[in-house]
């Protein structure tokens, strides 16, 4: 019999990949009340003519919004596959559907890896990325952003320990997993540099391709913690029963509230339409219903901003 933490990790694999059993899915859904079926009955909105008018003619005439979803093998509840192992669902997918509907477009959700998401944005393969993308000053050099959610990150460790993370010094000498190319990684690297300058031992940073690998490493003691998006960690803490959040922070560092945004190639002409669509769904209440559906209402914003200050180039 698998230990409880391994069962929860297996559940994430089921939600992220095709060809696996379904028992862990039923457990996760029962614990959270979240609908993981292909029949999502998504929150809807009405067409926003003012936002539609801001679209470039080629996109408006094409009638589709090609969405890059960089969650790869799955990141619950942000983006993952439904019980049929082929339908993309999750918070980010719901937001993409809502914005597309406001723009009078049919969303085409293309699931890809985190790295290939940005390749696709660079080549204009994707009109937009909805994938928990944080605004950073470095990314603003290449992309335009229309914000739609606060960005919080968290450290997750096995339950029952006394270790807590309140700042850089608390990770000294620890082994921590993080996603490559994420703002979480940048914050971790910056903290390491500060600790070394202060004469403290650096943390060892580990990278895994799948969430299941991360949680297997955590359960076996090969890593001390995982630093990732707060919605994903909060979901896993609730469903596994074997881990806990030991520290929560803004994804833009200690002096700025991080923000998640619809992301498009710089000067594509799309960002104002996204902002108008997002502000429209905030005003009509459909946005709040989507966040409530995935238990992240505390990350709501009151308005969408274009290219606000983001995670600094240096911390």
FILUM-969832 format. One record per residue (C-alpha): residue in one letter; x, z, y. Coordinates in Angstrom, 1 decimal. Layout:
N
   r        u        w        v
   A        X        Z        Y
...
//
This chain:
315
   r        u        w        v
   X      0.0      0.0      0.0
   X      1.3     -0.9      3.4
   X      1.9      1.8      6.0
   X     -0.7      1.7      8.8
   X      1.8      0.2     11.4
   X      2.6     -2.7      9.0
   X     -1.1     -3.4      8.5
   X     -1.6     -3.6     12.2
   X      1.4     -5.9     12.5
   X      0.1     -8.1      9.8
   X     -3.2     -8.2     11.7
   X     -1.3     -9.7     14.7
   X      0.1    -12.4     12.4
   X     -3.3    -13.2     11.1
   X     -4.6    -13.6     14.6
   X     -1.6    -15.7     15.6
   X     -1.0    -18.1     12.6
   X     -2.9    -20.2     10.3
   X     -3.1    -19.8      6.5
   X     -3.2    -15.9      6.3
   X     -5.8    -13.5      5.0
   X     -8.6    -12.2      7.1
   X     -8.9     -8.5      6.3
   X     -6.7     -7.1      9.1
   X     -8.7     -9.2     11.6
   X    -11.9     -7.4     10.6
   X    -10.2     -4.1     11.2
   X     -9.0     -5.0     14.7
   X    -12.4     -6.3     15.7
   X    -14.1     -3.2     14.4
   X    -11.8     -0.9     16.3
   X    -12.1     -2.7     19.6
   X    -15.5     -4.3     19.6
   X    -13.8     -7.6     20.6
   X    -15.3    -10.8     19.3
   X    -12.5    -12.7     17.4
   X    -14.8    -15.4     16.0
   X    -14.6    -19.1     17.0
   X    -18.0    -18.7     18.6
   X    -16.9    -16.9     21.7
   X    -20.0    -17.1     23.9
   X    -17.7    -17.1     26.9
   X    -18.6    -15.9     30.4
   X    -19.6    -18.9     32.5
   X    -19.8    -19.9     36.1
   X    -21.2    -22.7     38.2
   X    -19.4    -25.7     39.7
   X    -17.7    -24.9     43.0
   X    -18.0    -28.1     45.1
   X    -15.6    -26.8     47.7
   X    -12.9    -26.2     45.1
   X    -13.6    -29.6     43.5
   X    -13.0    -31.3     46.8
   X     -9.5    -29.9     46.8
   X     -8.5    -31.6     43.5
   X     -6.3    -34.6     43.5
   X     -8.4    -37.7     42.8
   X     -6.6    -38.5     39.6
   X     -7.4    -35.1     38.1
   X    -11.0    -35.1     39.3
   X    -11.6    -38.6     38.0
   X    -10.0    -37.8     34.7
   X    -12.5    -35.0     34.1
   X    -10.1    -32.7     32.2
   X     -7.8    -29.8     33.0
   X     -4.8    -29.8     30.6
   X     -3.8    -26.1     30.2
   X     -0.5    -25.0     28.8
   X     -1.0    -21.8     26.8
   X      2.5    -20.4     26.0
   X      1.5    -17.7     23.5
   X      3.0    -19.5     20.5
   X      2.3    -17.4     17.4
   X     -0.1    -15.2     19.3
   X     -0.2    -12.4     21.8
   X     -3.3    -10.3     21.4
   X     -5.4    -10.0     23.6
   X     -3.8    -12.5     26.0
   X     -3.9    -15.5     23.8
   X     -4.3    -15.9     20.0
   X     -6.3    -17.8     17.4
   X     -9.8    -16.9     16.3
   X    -10.9    -16.1     12.8
   X    -10.9    -19.8     12.0
   X     -7.1    -19.9     12.6
   X     -7.5    -22.9     15.0
   X     -9.6    -22.0     18.0
   X     -7.5    -20.5     20.9
   X     -9.2    -17.4     22.4
   X     -8.2    -14.4     24.5
   X     -8.1    -13.3     28.1
   X     -5.9    -16.1     29.4
   X     -8.0    -18.7     27.6
   X    -11.2    -17.3     29.1
   X     -9.8    -17.4     32.6
   X     -8.7    -21.0     32.0
   X    -12.2    -22.0     30.9
   X    -13.8    -20.2     33.9
   X    -11.5    -22.0     36.4
   X    -12.0    -25.4     34.7
   X    -15.8    -24.9     34.8
   X    -15.6    -24.0     38.5
   X    -13.7    -27.3     39.1
   X    -16.1    -29.3     37.1
   X    -13.5    -30.2     34.5
   X    -13.3    -29.9     30.7
   X    -10.4    -27.6     29.7
   X     -8.0    -28.9     27.1
   X     -6.0    -25.8     25.8
   X     -2.6    -26.8     24.4
   X     -0.9    -23.9     22.6
   X      2.9    -24.0     22.9
   X      5.9    -21.7     22.9
   X      6.8    -19.8     26.1
   X      9.9    -22.0     26.6
   X      8.0    -25.3     26.1
   X      5.3    -24.2     28.5
   X      7.6    -24.6     31.4
   X      9.0    -27.8     30.0
   X      5.5    -29.1     30.0
   X      4.8    -28.0     33.5
   X      8.1    -29.6     34.7
   X      7.1    -32.9     33.2
   X      3.5    -32.7     34.4
   X      2.3    -32.7     30.8
   X      0.2    -29.7     31.7
   X     -1.8    -29.4     34.9
   X     -1.6    -25.7     34.8
   X     -0.2    -22.7     32.9
   X     -2.6    -19.8     32.1
   X     -0.3    -17.6     30.1
   X      0.4    -14.2     31.7
   X      2.9    -15.9     34.0
   X      4.3    -13.5     36.6
   X      5.1    -14.7     40.1
   X      8.9    -14.5     40.7
   X     11.1    -15.7     43.5
   X     13.1    -17.8     41.1
   X     10.0    -19.5     39.6
   X      8.7    -20.2     43.1
   X     11.6    -22.6     43.6
   X     10.0    -24.9     41.0
   X      6.3    -23.9     40.8
   X      3.3    -23.1     42.9
   X      1.1    -20.0     42.1
   X     -2.5    -19.0     42.6
   X     -2.8    -15.4     41.6
   X     -5.6    -13.9     39.5
   X     -4.5    -10.6     38.0
   X     -2.1     -7.7     38.5
   X      1.0     -7.7     36.3
   X      1.8     -4.4     34.6
   X      4.4     -4.0     31.8
   X      4.9     -1.1     29.4
   X      7.3      0.4     26.8
   X      5.9      1.0     23.4
   X      7.4      3.3     20.8
   X      6.4      5.1     17.6
   X      3.9      7.9     18.2
   X      5.0     11.5     18.2
   X      8.4     11.3     20.0
   X      9.3     13.1     23.2
   X     11.1     10.1     24.8
   X      9.5      8.8     27.9
   X     10.7      6.0     30.3
   X     10.4      6.8     34.0
   X     13.3      4.6     35.1
   X     16.5      2.9     34.3
   X     18.5      5.9     33.1
   X     15.9      6.6     30.4
   X     16.8      3.5     28.5
   X     20.6      4.2     28.3
   X     21.9      3.7     24.8
   X     18.5      2.7     23.4
   X     17.7     -0.5     21.4
   X     14.8     -2.3     23.0
   X     13.0     -5.6     22.1
   X     11.8     -7.9     24.8
   X     10.7    -11.5     25.2
   X     13.3    -14.0     26.2
   X     12.9    -15.6     29.6
   X     10.2    -13.1     30.7
   X     10.2    -10.9     33.8
   X     10.4     -8.0     31.5
   X     13.8     -9.2     30.3
   X     15.0     -9.5     33.9
   X     14.0     -5.9     34.7
   X     15.7     -4.7     31.5
   X     18.9     -6.6     32.3
   X     18.9     -5.2     35.9
   X     18.4     -1.7     34.6
   X     21.3     -2.1     32.2
   X     23.6     -3.3     35.0
   X     22.6     -0.3     37.1
   X     23.3      2.1     34.2
   X     26.7      0.6     33.5
   X     27.6      0.9     37.2
   X     26.5      4.6     37.0
   X     28.7      5.2     33.9
   X     25.8      5.3     31.4
   X     25.7      3.3     28.2
   X     23.8      0.0     28.2
   X     20.7     -0.5     26.1
   X     20.9     -3.0     23.3
   X     18.5     -5.8     23.9
   X     16.9     -7.5     20.9
   X     14.8    -10.7     20.7
   X     12.2    -11.7     18.1
   X     10.2    -14.9     17.8
   X      7.0    -13.2     16.6
   X      5.1    -10.0     17.5
   X      5.0     -9.2     13.8
   X      8.8     -9.2     13.6
   X      9.0     -6.9     16.7
   X      6.6     -4.4     15.1
   X      8.3     -4.5     11.8
   X     11.6     -3.7     13.5
   X      9.8     -0.8     15.4
   X      8.2      0.7     12.3
   X     11.6      0.6     10.4
   X     13.5      2.2     13.2
   X     15.7     -0.9     13.9
   X     14.5     -0.8     17.5
   X     13.5      2.2     19.6
   X     10.9      0.5     21.8
   X      9.3     -2.8     22.8
   X      8.9     -3.8     26.5
   X      6.0     -6.2     27.0
   X      2.8     -7.0     28.8
   X      0.6     -4.0     29.2
   X     -2.6     -5.6     27.9
   X     -0.9     -6.5     24.7
   X      0.7     -3.1     24.2
   X     -2.5     -1.3     25.1
   X     -4.4     -3.3     22.5
   X     -1.7     -2.7     19.8
   X     -1.5      1.0     20.5
   X     -5.3      1.2     20.1
   X     -5.5     -0.8     16.9
   X     -2.4      0.4     15.1
   X     -2.7      4.2     15.6
   X      1.0      4.5     15.0
   X      2.5      3.8     18.4
   X      2.1      4.9     22.0
   X      2.9      3.8     25.5
   X      5.9      5.8     26.8
   X      6.2      4.2     30.2
   X      4.3      1.7     32.4
   X      5.6     -0.2     35.4
   X      4.8     -3.1     37.8
   X      6.1     -6.4     36.5
   X      7.7     -7.1     39.8
   X     10.0     -4.1     39.9
   X      9.7     -0.7     41.7
   X      8.8     -1.9     45.2
   X      6.2     -4.6     44.6
   X      3.0     -4.9     42.5
   X      3.5     -7.8     40.1
   X      0.9    -10.6     40.0
   X     -0.1    -13.0     37.3
   X     -0.9    -16.5     38.4
   X     -2.2    -20.0     37.6
   X      1.0    -21.9     37.6
   X      1.6    -25.6     38.4
   X      4.5    -27.9     39.2
   X      5.6    -27.4     42.8
   X      3.8    -29.8     45.3
   X      1.5    -31.1     42.6
   X     -1.4    -30.8     45.0
   X     -3.4    -28.6     42.6
   X     -2.7    -25.0     43.7
   X     -5.3    -24.9     46.6
   X     -8.0    -26.0     44.2
   X     -7.0    -23.3     41.7
   X     -7.1    -20.7     44.5
   X    -10.5    -21.8     45.7
   X    -11.9    -21.8     42.1
   X    -10.5    -18.3     41.4
   X    -11.8    -16.8     44.6
   X    -15.2    -18.3     43.8
   X    -15.4    -16.7     40.3
   X    -14.2    -13.4     41.9
   X    -17.1    -13.6     44.3
   X    -19.8    -14.5     41.8
   X    -18.8    -11.7     39.4
   X    -17.9    -13.9     36.4
   X    -14.2    -13.0     36.8
   X    -14.9     -9.3     36.5
   X    -17.0     -9.9     33.4
   X    -14.0    -11.7     31.7
   X    -11.6     -8.9     32.5
   X    -14.1     -6.3     31.3
   X    -14.6     -8.3     28.1
   X    -10.9     -7.8     27.3
   X    -10.6     -4.2     28.6
   X     -8.3     -5.1     31.5
   X    -10.6     -4.5     34.4
   X     -8.0     -2.2     36.0
   X     -5.8     -5.3     36.5
   X     -8.3     -7.1     38.7
   X     -7.4     -8.5     42.1
   X     -9.8     -8.9     45.1
   X     -8.5    -12.3     46.2
   X     -6.3    -15.1     45.0
   X     -3.1    -15.6     46.9
   X     -0.9    -18.7     47.0
   X      2.8    -18.0     46.4
   X      2.9    -14.4     47.4
   X      6.2    -12.3     47.2
   X      7.3    -12.0     43.6
   X      9.9    -10.4     41.4
   X     13.1    -10.6     43.6
   X     16.0    -12.9     42.6
   X     18.1     -9.7     42.4
   X     16.9     -6.1     42.0
//
